Amino acid sequence: MNIPALNNFLKFLEHQKRYAIPTLTAYRSDLNQFFQYLNTIYGAIPLQEIKALHVRSWIVELSQEHTAKTVSRKLSALKTFFKYLLKRDLIIHNPMLKITTPKVNSRVPVVVRKAELAQLFEQIPFTDDFAGQRDRLVLEIFYATGMRRAELIGLKISDIDFNNRQMRVLGKGNKERMLPFSKNLAKIIAQYIELRNNVFPESTAKTLFLTNKGEPLYPKMVYNLVKRYLGMVTTVEKKSPHVLRHSFATHLSDNGADLNAIKELLGHANLSATQIYTHSSIEKLKKIYQQAHPKAGRSDQ
């Protein structure tokens, strides 16, 4: 919809806040959906006349087709937008202050067991050709660093610092962070780069990973690659790059890593996003307690 304030808001997020393209797309879609709903049900309402009742009406509409998590995400976009309007004196009252976000049940992240990942890297045969060595390195880096799919796709050869064994990653909001890697992974990366240069000697692509045709990887290919290999070692329902990210963080937590350190490695903006990785550790402790404590199984406890 052509709403000047909305267009300016999206430009603000893009150029000032440096939001990632997928986030901007989601914000644009969610806000357009809200204003289309208002226009359909209530007619054209000036921004300063939008009230909490209008938002609540939209929530009821959304709840009929969407989960609480999706509704919460859409309301988050709306809250950010109205906060922006209030700060620029485009509205006097913020209707979102009276809105309660639907409660989202927290989920324990899907994780691949350590033994299953050990089987992947130690027993599953990877071919010696370019595709096989690339696939192996993709999986190695996902699990060794916990980086996101988009971060891996955008990883450049120049981002790899072999002397200090660390790599520069461009995360959400164009925020940079440095991720350490092991001596063994450094060896695997170096071998892959040598093979990459031999297979594609005339390639001008700066990205570390290439397709079999010498072009940069794309999201669907990476997803399918991870799904295929994880399917060889685990029966978890979800098999995706994000599951390897979950596994990276959970295994660090299980081994006693500081939560703030995990937060920095994952590139989370706040600690609350990282705390989900303590859940599986707690569930593991509960199971041990139930099995080991003399009174754990008694009904009066």
C-alpha positions as semicolon CSV with decimal commas, in nm:
position;residue;x (nm);y (nm);z (nm)
1;M;0,000;0,000;0,000
2;N;0,116;0,353;-0,074
3;I;0,138;0,502;0,275
4;P;0,422;0,760;0,291
5;A;0,492;0,699;0,660
6;L;0,513;0,324;0,600
7;N;0,751;0,367;0,307
8;N;0,970;0,600;0,512
9;F;0,967;0,352;0,801
10;L;1,086;0,069;0,578
11;K;1,362;0,290;0,436
12;F;1,462;0,373;0,794
13;L;1,491;0,003;0,879
14;E;1,692;-0,063;0,565
15;H;1,937;0,226;0,574
16;Q;1,957;0,325;0,941
17;K;1,893;-0,003;1,122
18;R;2,041;-0,211;0,838
19;Y;1,780;-0,485;0,866
20;A;1,836;-0,790;0,647
21;I;1,632;-0,827;0,328
22;P;1,420;-1,119;0,459
23;T;1,329;-0,917;0,769
24;L;1,234;-0,612;0,562
25;T;1,021;-0,830;0,337
26;A;0,840;-0,974;0,638
27;Y;0,781;-0,629;0,789
28;R;0,645;-0,495;0,461
29;S;0,414;-0,792;0,420
30;D;0,285;-0,782;0,779
31;L;0,220;-0,407;0,779
32;N;0,054;-0,411;0,439
33;Q;-0,168;-0,692;0,563
34;F;-0,270;-0,485;0,865
35;F;-0,360;-0,177;0,661
36;Q;-0,546;-0,382;0,402
37;Y;-0,750;-0,531;0,685
38;L;-0,826;-0,187;0,827
39;N;-0,928;-0,055;0,488
40;T;-1,155;-0,353;0,425
41;I;-1,326;-0,355;0,765
42;Y;-1,316;0,008;0,879
43;G;-1,231;0,207;0,569
44;A;-0,938;0,446;0,533
45;I;-0,837;0,543;0,890
46;P;-0,575;0,815;0,946
47;L;-0,271;0,688;1,136
48;Q;-0,342;0,909;1,437
49;E;-0,693;0,763;1,469
50;I;-0,592;0,396;1,482
51;K;-0,687;0,259;1,824
52;A;-0,618;-0,055;2,023
53;L;-0,962;-0,193;1,934
54;H;-0,864;-0,192;1,566
55;V;-0,551;-0,392;1,644
56;R;-0,741;-0,635;1,868
57;S;-0,990;-0,690;1,588
58;W;-0,702;-0,779;1,356
59;I;-0,561;-1,018;1,616
60;V;-0,892;-1,204;1,626
61;E;-0,885;-1,229;1,248
62;L;-0,526;-1,354;1,242
63;S;-0,583;-1,609;1,519
64;Q;-0,831;-1,795;1,304
65;E;-0,564;-1,889;1,050
66;H;-0,225;-1,845;1,218
67;T;-0,033;-1,980;1,517
68;A;0,040;-1,764;1,821
69;K;0,403;-1,743;1,709
70;T;0,306;-1,597;1,370
71;V;0,060;-1,352;1,528
72;S;0,329;-1,240;1,773
73;R;0,572;-1,179;1,489
74;K;0,320;-0,965;1,302
75;L;0,242;-0,766;1,617
76;S;0,614;-0,710;1,670
77;A;0,631;-0,541;1,330
78;L;0,331;-0,327;1,422
79;K;0,485;-0,229;1,757
80;T;0,807;-0,120;1,591
81;F;0,615;0,082;1,335
82;F;0,400;0,270;1,588
83;K;0,703;0,335;1,806
84;Y;0,867;0,492;1,501
85;L;0,557;0,709;1,435
86;L;0,540;0,828;1,796
87;K;0,907;0,919;1,805
88;R;0,861;1,135;1,496
89;D;0,545;1,301;1,628
90;L;0,333;1,150;1,352
91;I;0,090;1,019;1,615
92;I;0,006;1,131;1,969
93;H;-0,097;0,801;2,125
94;N;0,053;0,458;2,066
95;P;-0,230;0,202;2,037
96;M;0,012;-0,086;2,086
97;L;0,067;0,005;2,452
98;K;-0,269;-0,153;2,532
99;I;-0,206;-0,468;2,328
100;T;-0,106;-0,795;2,493
101;T;0,093;-1,027;2,271
102;P;-0,042;-1,384;2,254
103;K;0,158;-1,624;2,466
104;V;0,386;-1,845;2,262
105;N;0,472;-2,184;2,408
106;S;0,848;-2,215;2,419
107;R;0,987;-2,513;2,233
108;V;1,296;-2,711;2,308
109;P;1,506;-2,680;1,989
110;V;1,548;-2,986;1,767
111;V;1,900;-3,119;1,817
112;V;2,104;-3,393;1,653
113;R;2,281;-3,608;1,912
114;K;2,659;-3,589;1,945
115;A;2,698;-3,955;1,856
116;E;2,496;-3,907;1,538
117;L;2,711;-3,612;1,430
118;A;3,023;-3,811;1,511
119;Q;2,889;-4,082;1,280
120;L;2,828;-3,822;1,009
121;F;3,185;-3,692;1,010
122;E;3,367;-4,015;1,088
123;Q;3,171;-4,290;0,911
124;I;2,970;-4,140;0,625
125;P;3,192;-4,148;0,313
126;F;3,232;-3,820;0,127
127;T;3,357;-3,845;-0,230
128;D;3,700;-3,704;-0,311
129;D;3,568;-3,483;-0,591
130;F;3,476;-3,116;-0,557
131;A;3,110;-3,178;-0,469
132;G;3,192;-3,430;-0,196
133;Q;3,460;-3,215;-0,031
134;R;3,241;-2,905;-0,053
135;D;2,947;-3,085;0,107
136;R;3,164;-3,209;0,390
137;L;3,303;-2,863;0,458
138;V;2,956;-2,707;0,456
139;L;2,848;-2,952;0,727
140;E;3,172;-2,910;0,921
141;I;3,142;-2,530;0,929
142;F;2,774;-2,534;1,025
143;Y;2,840;-2,756;1,325
144;A;3,178;-2,605;1,419
145;T;3,061;-2,242;1,418
146;G;2,681;-2,239;1,451
147;M;2,651;-1,984;1,172
148;R;2,324;-1,923;0,988
149;R;2,257;-2,046;0,634
150;A;2,271;-1,694;0,486
151;E;2,600;-1,631;0,669
152;L;2,756;-1,946;0,523
153;I;2,638;-1,862;0,171
154;G;2,788;-1,513;0,200
155;L;3,117;-1,630;0,353
156;K;3,413;-1,513;0,143
157;I;3,758;-1,662;0,112
158;S;3,895;-1,329;0,235
159;D;3,690;-1,372;0,555
160;I;3,908;-1,668;0,657
161;D;4,203;-1,575;0,881
162;F;4,424;-1,884;0,895
163;N;4,692;-1,720;1,111
164;N;4,451;-1,651;1,396
165;R;4,214;-1,935;1,305
166;Q;3,904;-1,721;1,295
167;M;3,650;-1,618;1,031
168;R;3,457;-1,296;0,987
169;V;3,081;-1,342;0,954
170;L;2,826;-1,084;0,845
171;G;2,511;-1,149;1,045
172;K;2,167;-0,996;1,083
173;G;2,159;-0,618;1,056
174;N;2,501;-0,634;0,885
175;K;2,662;-0,694;1,224
176;E;3,005;-0,852;1,206
177;R;3,137;-1,111;1,445
178;M;3,449;-1,327;1,455
179;L;3,417;-1,703;1,493
180;P;3,709;-1,923;1,599
181;F;3,779;-2,256;1,434
182;S;4,001;-2,553;1,511
183;K;4,332;-2,654;1,363
184;N;4,168;-2,957;1,203
185;L;3,898;-2,744;1,040
186;A;4,166;-2,504;0,914
187;K;4,329;-2,798;0,735
188;I;3,998;-2,904;0,576
189;I;3,925;-2,547;0,461
190;A;4,273;-2,511;0,309
191;Q;4,239;-2,840;0,120
192;Y;3,898;-2,737;-0,012
193;I;4,024;-2,396;-0,131
194;E;4,310;-2,566;-0,317
195;L;4,062;-2,804;-0,483
196;R;3,823;-2,515;-0,559
197;N;4,101;-2,323;-0,733
198;N;4,201;-2,627;-0,938
199;V;3,844;-2,705;-1,047
200;F;3,750;-2,342;-1,117
201;P;4,080;-2,166;-1,195
202;E;3,908;-1,879;-1,379
203;S;3,634;-1,819;-1,124
204;T;3,594;-1,459;-1,007
205;A;3,345;-1,550;-0,733
206;K;3,456;-1,423;-0,393
207;T;3,240;-1,660;-0,191
208;L;3,405;-1,962;-0,037
209;F;3,141;-2,210;-0,148
210;L;3,040;-2,273;-0,509
211;T;2,793;-2,497;-0,688
212;N;2,909;-2,769;-0,926
213;K;2,889;-2,504;-1,200
214;G;3,116;-2,260;-1,019
215;E;2,840;-2,025;-0,904
216;P;2,766;-1,912;-0,546
217;L;2,550;-2,146;-0,341
218;Y;2,181;-2,066;-0,301
219;P;1,951;-2,130;0,001
220;K;1,752;-2,425;-0,134
221;M;2,065;-2,612;-0,238
222;V;2,219;-2,571;0,107
223;Y;1,897;-2,684;0,275
224;N;1,870;-2,994;0,057
225;L;2,237;-3,076;0,109
226;V;2,206;-3,068;0,488
227;K;1,876;-3,258;0,486
228;R;2,021;-3,535;0,272
229;Y;2,327;-3,596;0,489
230;L;2,147;-3,565;0,823
231;G;1,896;-3,818;0,693
232;M;2,180;-4,071;0,685
233;V;2,249;-4,050;1,059
234;T;1,942;-3,922;1,246
235;T;1,567;-3,967;1,265
236;V;1,487;-3,619;1,402
237;E;1,184;-3,471;1,228
238;K;1,357;-3,154;1,114
239;K;1,681;-3,179;0,921
240;S;1,804;-2,833;0,826
241;P;2,099;-2,594;0,863
242;H;1,923;-2,438;1,162
243;V;1,912;-2,776;1,335
244;L;2,293;-2,786;1,311
245;R;2,297;-2,436;1,461
246;H;2,076;-2,562;1,744
247;S;2,303;-2,862;1,790
248;F;2,615;-2,644;1,804
249;A;2,469;-2,423;2,076
250;T;2,310;-2,703;2,278
251;H;2,625;-2,914;2,282
252;L;2,824;-2,611;2,399
253;S;2,571;-2,557;2,677
254;D;2,576;-2,927;2,771
255;N;2,954;-2,908;2,808
256;G;2,937;-2,609;3,040
257;A;3,001;-2,317;2,803
258;D;2,903;-1,975;2,940
259;L;2,568;-1,857;2,804
260;N;2,707;-1,512;2,720
261;A;2,983;-1,675;2,516
262;I;2,727;-1,882;2,325
263;K;2,526;-1,563;2,266
264;E;2,827;-1,393;2,108
265;L;2,911;-1,693;1,893
266;L;2,553;-1,713;1,763
267;G;2,530;-1,339;1,702
268;H;2,217;-1,297;1,914
269;A;2,115;-0,942;2,001
270;N;2,007;-1,036;2,354
271;L;2,052;-1,320;2,599
272;S;1,686;-1,424;2,602
273;A;1,721;-1,566;2,249
274;T;2,012;-1,781;2,366
275;Q;1,843;-1,919;2,677
276;I;1,645;-2,176;2,480
277;Y;1,964;-2,378;2,455
278;T;1,966;-2,442;2,828
279;H;1,630;-2,621;2,802
280;S;1,766;-2,945;2,664
281;S;2,030;-2,944;2,937
282;I;1,758;-2,903;3,199
283;E;1,553;-3,185;3,043
284;K;1,863;-3,404;3,052
285;L;1,916;-3,326;3,422
286;K;1,551;-3,404;3,495
287;K;1,587;-3,744;3,330
288;I;1,902;-3,820;3,528
289;Y;1,729;-3,710;3,847
290;Q;1,425;-3,929;3,782
291;Q;1,649;-4,229;3,721
292;A;1,898;-4,173;4,003
293;H;1,729;-4,007;4,300
294;P;1,575;-4,249;4,553
295;K;1,264;-4,037;4,601
296;A;1,227;-3,903;4,249
297;G;0,956;-4,149;4,156
298;R;0,746;-4,116;4,472
299;S;0,404;-3,958;4,429
300;D;0,444;-3,745;4,742
301;Q;0,747;-3,561;4,605
